[in-house]
Amino acid sequence: MLITFEGIDGCGKSTQIRLLEQWLRENNIHFSLFREPGGTNLSETIRSMLLNSGVDMNPVTELLLFSAARSQLISEKVKPLLEEGRVVILDRFYDSTTAYQGYGRNSAALDQIEALNKLAGHNLVPDITFYLKIELEEAERRTRNDFKDRMEKSGREFFQKVIDGFDRISKNNPRFQILDATLPPDMIHNQVREFLKTFL
């Protein structure tokens, strides 16, 4: 089973993933967790380039690097684990590429990005995607004192486009569960847990 979490920085993804990890361990459900980009030696190297605030990067280059990191993670780690019947959790997947590099950066046409996502994702489709929906102002308030990497310094207009992208991607897509990220973390976790019980 492949579970993915999506949303902009400040939406509470890390908190919900941590709570889910704890619940799965308490119920003796074996799982593996990876972040995107990252999860392998090569993918972590690419991550360091992508998030380096001192690097000036063309939007197409950014798109291809995110996709390259994903391809390595999926082929090296995720697909073998899924074939063993393991639960895999991803902190971001190709929906982030569509939202950030597609809607946010306008780096390529959406149909081109969709084709690239399919290629770099080795045809995997998440069983369930939790989208933590939050308004830009609230996300900014939560992250105002955080260190900002290259992606996080992209500006308000960019992040509003990303939010709009996530909203469009998630609309009428049955694998998405849209969660109100302004609710208390425990309440959101209860929603995640209750939904996953039908799968697990």
Summary of the structure (lengths in Angstrom):
residues: 200
radius of gyration: 16.1
end to end distance: 8.9
largest distance: 45.5
contacts: 630
relative contact order: 0.21
helix: 55%
strand: 13%
